[in-house]
Amino acid sequence: MEKEIWVPVTFTHIEYPKGDTLGMILAWFSLLPSFTVISFIPVIILRRDLTTIFFFLGMFVNEGVNQVLKRVIAEPRPSRTASSVQWSQYGMPSAHSQFAGYFAIFVVLLFYVRISVVTFIIPLAKIWKHVLASVTVLVSLAICYSRHYLKYHTEKQICAGFLVGLAIGAVWFIILEKFAGPYFPIIASMPICEMLLIKDYSLIPNTLWCEYHCIKTEMRSRAKKYIRPE
């Protein structure tokens, strides 16, 4: 029987069976948590929104809990002798699956609890929350499946990670809504936040429309200054 060869995704440590197209696709899905965390940095710099910052901080809380659980439970990852990977960490619970669970529940709750659908021009746009929520859940499940397919974790480790992530995401959102969120307007008005242009959008039902309207109004105001009378 020919020995199975595992190869890494370009410039990464994630491996998949050589010649396995599905494995390669799932390897890229397995990289999504890392890409997501990195992408939050420019998003925070550009938007400077307290809710986004709170969401981002929750990712580190989630990862911290995962590292503690791994050391306490100390369950090894599944054996994969054909791979060149040497496991240096425990596998219970799966960090990728836990991130997927945290991200999925927080985003879904954000869509259905915090974001309101108002003043849409296109009637079909009212279903956007359902579409985005469904895509978020499906991608999160794909990340979980990738960890099993690529033999990084057992099914038990993946399920445990996803459930822990769901619990942390739900609790973190409750903290946002009941405890931290009500103080965001006060925090945003602090001198340090005003100096750093940190904002709070929690009282605005449709931030997309608000940003569009404010920018359009400002552009019209500035355009008048540059229009010379004939």
C-alpha positions in Angstrom: 0.0 0.0 0.0 1.4 3.4 -1.0 2.2 5.7 1.9 0.0 8.7 2.1 1.9 12.0 1.7 0.8 15.1 3.6 1.8 18.6 2.3 1.3 22.0 3.9 -0.8 24.9 2.4 1.6 27.5 1.0 3.4 29.5 3.7 1.4 27.8 6.5 1.6 24.8 8.9 -1.8 23.3 7.9 -1.3 20.0 6.1 -3.6 18.0 3.8 -3.1 14.7 1.8 -1.2 15.4 -1.4 -3.5 15.4 -4.4 -6.7 15.6 -2.3 -8.6 18.6 -3.6 -11.2 18.5 -0.8 -8.5 18.3 1.7 -6.8 21.4 0.2 -10.1 23.3 0.3 -10.7 22.3 3.9 -7.1 23.3 4.8 -7.9 26.8 3.7 -11.1 26.7 5.8 -9.0 25.6 8.7 -6.9 28.8 8.3 -10.0 31.1 8.5 -9.8 31.7 12.2 -6.2 33.1 11.8 -7.3 35.2 8.9 -10.3 36.5 10.8 -8.3 37.6 13.8 -5.7 39.4 11.6 -8.5 41.1 9.5 -10.0 42.5 12.7 -7.0 44.8 13.2 -7.5 47.0 10.1 -11.3 46.9 10.7 -10.8 48.2 14.3 -8.3 50.9 13.0 -10.8 52.0 10.3 -14.1 51.8 12.2 -13.0 52.4 15.9 -16.3 51.0 17.1 -16.6 49.9 20.7 -18.8 46.9 19.8 -16.2 45.7 17.3 -13.4 46.1 19.9 -15.4 44.2 22.5 -16.1 41.4 20.0 -12.3 41.3 19.3 -11.4 41.1 23.0 -13.8 38.2 23.4 -11.7 36.2 20.9 -8.7 36.4 23.3 -10.9 35.5 26.2 -12.1 32.5 24.2 -8.6 31.5 23.3 -7.4 31.9 26.9 -10.2 29.6 28.2 -9.2 27.0 25.5 -5.6 27.0 26.6 -6.5 26.5 30.2 -8.9 23.6 29.3 -6.3 21.9 27.2 -3.8 21.9 30.0 -6.3 20.8 32.6 -7.8 18.0 30.5 -4.5 17.0 28.8 -6.0 14.8 26.1 -3.7 14.1 23.2 -4.6 14.7 19.5 -5.3 11.7 17.2 -2.3 9.9 15.7 -1.4 10.8 12.2 1.8 8.9 11.4 2.0 9.7 7.7 2.2 13.4 8.5 5.4 15.4 9.3 3.6 17.3 12.0 4.7 16.6 15.6 2.0 17.6 18.0 3.3 19.9 20.7 -0.1 20.7 22.2 -3.1 18.8 23.6 -6.3 18.5 21.6 -9.2 18.8 24.0 -11.0 21.0 23.2 -10.3 22.0 19.6 -9.2 25.7 19.5 -10.4 26.1 15.9 -13.8 24.6 16.6 -14.1 26.7 19.8 -13.3 29.9 17.8 -15.9 28.8 15.2 -18.5 28.4 17.9 -17.7 31.7 19.5 -17.7 33.6 16.2 -20.9 32.0 14.9 -23.1 32.6 18.0 -21.8 36.1 18.6 -22.4 37.2 14.9 -25.9 35.5 14.8 -26.9 37.3 18.1 -25.5 40.5 16.8 -27.6 40.2 13.6 -30.9 39.4 15.3 -30.6 41.4 18.6 -28.5 44.5 17.8 -29.0 45.2 14.1 -32.4 46.4 12.9 -33.7 46.4 9.4 -35.0 49.8 8.5 -35.3 52.1 5.4 -34.2 49.5 2.9 -34.9 50.4 -0.7 -35.0 46.9 -2.1 -37.6 44.7 -0.4 -35.5 41.5 -0.8 -32.8 43.2 1.2 -34.8 42.4 4.3 -33.6 38.8 4.2 -29.9 39.8 4.3 -29.7 38.9 8.0 -30.9 35.4 7.4 -28.5 34.9 4.5 -25.5 36.2 6.4 -26.4 34.3 9.6 -26.8 31.1 7.6 -23.4 31.6 5.8 -21.7 32.3 9.1 -23.0 29.1 10.6 -22.2 27.0 7.5 -18.6 28.4 7.4 -18.2 27.7 11.1 -19.3 24.1 10.6 -16.9 23.7 7.7 -14.1 24.9 9.9 -15.0 22.2 12.5 -15.3 19.5 9.8 -11.9 20.5 8.4 -10.3 19.7 11.8 -11.7 16.2 11.7 -11.0 15.5 8.0 -7.4 16.7 8.3 -7.0 14.5 11.5 -6.0 17.3 13.8 -8.8 16.4 16.3 -11.2 13.7 17.2 -14.9 14.2 16.9 -15.2 14.5 20.7 -12.6 17.3 20.8 -14.3 19.1 17.9 -17.8 18.9 19.4 -16.5 19.9 22.8 -14.7 22.9 21.4 -17.7 24.1 19.4 -20.0 23.8 22.4 -17.6 25.7 24.7 -17.2 28.4 22.0 -21.0 28.7 21.8 -21.3 29.1 25.5 -18.5 31.7 25.7 -19.9 33.6 22.7 -23.4 33.7 24.3 -22.1 34.8 27.7 -19.9 37.4 26.1 -22.8 38.8 24.1 -24.9 38.9 27.3 -22.1 40.8 29.0 -22.1 43.2 26.0 -25.9 43.8 26.1 -26.5 43.8 29.9 -23.4 45.2 31.4 -20.8 46.7 29.1 -23.0 48.0 26.3 -25.0 50.5 28.4 -21.8 52.2 29.3 -20.5 52.6 25.7 -22.0 56.1 25.2 -20.2 57.2 28.4 -17.0 55.5 27.4 -17.1 57.0 23.9 -17.4 60.5 25.4 -14.3 60.2 27.4 -11.4 62.5 26.3 -9.1 59.5 25.4 -11.8 58.0 23.2 -12.6 61.3 21.6 -8.9 61.8 20.9 -8.6 58.3 19.3 -11.9 58.8 17.5 -13.4 55.8 19.1 -17.2 55.6 18.5 -20.3 53.9 19.8 -22.9 52.8 17.2 -25.2 50.9 19.7 -27.9 53.6 19.7 -28.1 53.8 15.9 -30.5 51.3 14.4 -29.0 51.3 10.9 -25.3 52.3 10.9 -24.9 51.7 7.2 -27.6 54.2 6.3 -26.3 56.6 9.0 -22.8 56.6 7.6 -24.0 56.9 4.0 -26.3 59.9 4.9 -23.6 61.7 7.0 -20.9 61.2 4.3 -23.3 62.3 1.5 -24.4 65.4 3.5 -20.7 66.3 4.2 -19.7 65.8 0.6 -22.6 68.1 -0.6 -21.6 70.7 1.9 -17.9 70.6 0.8 -18.8 70.5 -2.9 -20.6 73.8 -2.6 -17.5 75.5 -1.4 -15.6 74.5 -4.5 -18.3 75.4 -7.1 -17.6 78.8 -8.4 -20.6 80.9 -9.7 -20.4 81.6 -13.4 
